[in-house]
Amino acid sequence: MEQRKTRIERKTYETSVVLELNLDGTGESSIRTGVGFFDHMLTLFAKHACVDLVVTAEGDLHVDAHHTVEDVGIALGRAFAGALGERKGIRRYGHWTLPMEESLVTAAVDFGGRAMLVFQADFPHAKIGDFDAELVSEFWQAFANNAAANIHLRLHYGRNGHHIAEAIFKAAARAIRQAVEPDPRVPGIPSTKGVL
């Protein structure tokens, strides 16, 4: 199988992001975005998706973390799209239900070429420490759009914002890991259309 690696550089007036992704890694990561909670989420994402991930981001954090989080989501989505290429030989679909303390989240993913995010999770507070809780959905929206993936994320229940966010990132990571795994029974495009 071809190496499924890619490097993305994204520079705007608001942020500068350099990202390296290896879909067939072991979960190693080096994350530096300047946003501590977000670094934590990306580190556990890499571990549970079993991808190697390097992210270096500089953003206008004097404003807030919005542009940094969104632009890393854009870069990561583009990295997945680039590493998957024509998406031949992958399982395409993945799903996972994951408990994190009192929280339970289900993630379902389709790397079928259509961008869509359905995000059903309410956070009990607007902030998780210094991190805006609404940026969790902003990240996944940016990722879905740029990976051309259909992602559904649903919080069944939970009361701690940190646990909810962590369950979302871990469940999504596990579902994505399933979806991008090689499927030895389907060497071609996993679609009756013949293209994704």
C-alpha positions in Angstrom: 0.0 0.0 0.0 1.2 3.5 -0.7 2.3 5.6 2.2 -0.6 7.7 3.4 1.2 10.8 4.6 0.8 14.4 3.9 2.0 17.9 5.0 -0.2 21.0 5.0 0.9 24.6 5.4 -1.8 27.2 5.9 -1.0 30.9 6.3 -3.5 33.7 6.7 -3.5 37.1 8.3 -4.9 35.5 11.4 -3.0 32.2 11.7 0.0 30.2 10.5 -0.5 26.4 10.7 2.0 23.6 9.7 0.6 20.1 10.0 2.1 16.7 9.2 -0.1 13.5 9.2 0.6 9.8 8.9 -2.6 7.8 8.7 -0.6 4.6 9.3 1.2 5.7 12.5 1.1 4.6 16.0 -0.5 7.5 17.8 2.6 9.7 18.3 2.1 13.4 18.3 3.7 16.8 18.8 1.1 19.5 19.3 1.8 23.2 19.8 -1.1 25.6 19.1 -0.8 27.9 22.1 -4.2 26.7 23.3 -3.6 24.3 26.1 -7.0 22.5 26.2 -7.0 22.2 22.4 -3.5 20.7 22.5 -4.8 18.1 24.9 -7.7 17.2 22.6 -5.5 16.9 19.6 -3.0 14.7 21.5 -5.7 12.3 22.5 -7.2 12.4 19.0 -3.9 11.2 17.5 -3.5 8.5 20.1 -7.0 7.1 19.6 -7.1 7.5 15.9 -3.7 5.8 15.8 -2.2 8.4 13.5 1.0 10.3 13.8 0.4 14.0 14.0 2.5 17.1 14.2 0.8 20.5 14.6 2.5 23.8 15.0 0.1 26.8 15.0 0.5 30.5 15.7 -2.7 32.5 15.9 -4.2 35.7 17.0 -4.7 34.5 20.5 -4.9 38.1 21.8 -8.3 38.1 20.1 -9.4 34.6 21.1 -8.7 31.0 20.1 -11.4 30.8 17.4 -9.2 31.3 14.3 -6.5 29.0 15.6 -8.9 26.1 16.4 -10.9 26.5 13.1 -7.7 26.8 10.9 -6.2 23.7 12.5 -9.5 21.9 11.8 -9.2 23.1 8.2 -5.6 21.9 7.9 -6.3 18.5 9.5 -9.3 17.9 7.3 -7.2 18.7 4.2 -4.5 16.5 5.5 -6.9 13.5 5.8 -8.3 14.2 2.3 -4.7 14.4 0.8 -3.5 11.3 2.6 -6.6 9.3 1.5 -6.3 10.3 -2.1 -9.0 8.5 -4.2 -10.0 6.6 -1.0 -9.5 3.2 -2.6 -9.4 0.2 -0.3 -10.7 1.9 2.8 -13.5 0.8 5.0 -15.1 4.2 4.5 -17.5 4.0 7.4 -16.7 4.0 11.1 -18.7 4.4 14.3 -17.9 4.3 18.0 -19.8 4.8 21.3 -17.4 5.9 24.0 -17.9 6.5 27.8 -15.8 9.2 29.5 -16.6 9.2 33.2 -20.3 10.3 33.4 -20.5 11.2 29.7 -21.4 9.0 26.7 -20.8 10.0 23.1 -21.5 8.3 19.8 -19.6 9.2 16.6 -20.4 8.0 13.1 -18.2 8.8 10.1 -18.4 8.4 6.4 -15.4 9.4 4.2 -17.7 9.2 1.2 -16.9 12.6 -0.3 -19.8 14.6 1.1 -19.1 17.2 3.7 -21.7 17.3 6.5 -21.5 17.7 10.3 -24.4 16.9 12.6 -23.4 18.0 16.1 -25.8 17.2 18.9 -24.0 18.1 22.1 -24.9 20.8 24.6 -22.2 21.9 27.1 -23.2 22.8 30.6 -21.1 25.9 30.6 -19.8 28.3 27.9 -16.2 27.7 29.0 -14.0 24.7 29.7 -11.4 26.4 31.8 -10.3 29.2 29.5 -11.5 27.4 26.4 -14.7 28.4 24.6 -16.9 25.2 24.5 -18.5 26.2 21.2 -15.1 25.8 19.5 -15.5 22.0 19.8 -18.2 22.1 17.1 -16.3 24.8 15.1 -13.3 22.4 14.9 -15.4 19.5 13.7 -17.3 21.6 11.2 -14.0 22.8 9.7 -12.6 19.2 9.7 -15.7 17.7 8.0 -15.8 20.4 5.3 -12.2 20.0 4.4 -12.0 16.2 4.7 -15.2 15.8 2.6 -16.5 13.6 5.4 -20.0 13.1 6.9 -19.6 13.2 10.6 -22.4 12.8 13.2 -21.5 13.4 16.9 -24.1 12.9 19.6 -23.8 13.3 23.3 -26.2 10.9 25.0 -25.6 12.4 28.4 -23.0 14.1 30.5 -22.5 17.0 32.9 -18.8 17.9 32.9 -17.7 20.0 30.0 -14.1 18.6 30.0 -15.4 15.0 30.0 -17.9 15.8 27.2 -15.3 17.4 24.9 -12.9 14.5 25.6 -15.5 11.9 24.8 -16.3 13.7 21.6 -12.7 13.8 20.4 -12.0 10.2 21.5 -15.2 8.8 20.0 -14.5 10.6 16.7 -10.9 9.5 16.6 -11.9 5.8 17.1 -14.6 6.1 14.4 -12.2 7.8 12.0 -9.6 5.1 12.7 -12.1 2.5 11.6 -13.2 4.4 8.5 -9.7 5.0 7.1 -8.4 1.5 7.8 -7.6 -0.6 4.7 -10.3 -3.1 3.9 -8.6 -6.2 2.4 -11.9 -7.4 0.9 -12.5 -4.1 -1.1 -9.3 -3.1 -3.0 -11.1 -0.5 -5.1 -13.5 2.4 -4.4 -16.0 1.5 -1.7 -19.0 2.8 -3.6 -21.4 1.5 -6.3 -20.7 4.8 -8.1 -17.1 3.9 -8.6 -15.9 7.2 -7.3 -15.9 9.1 -4.0 
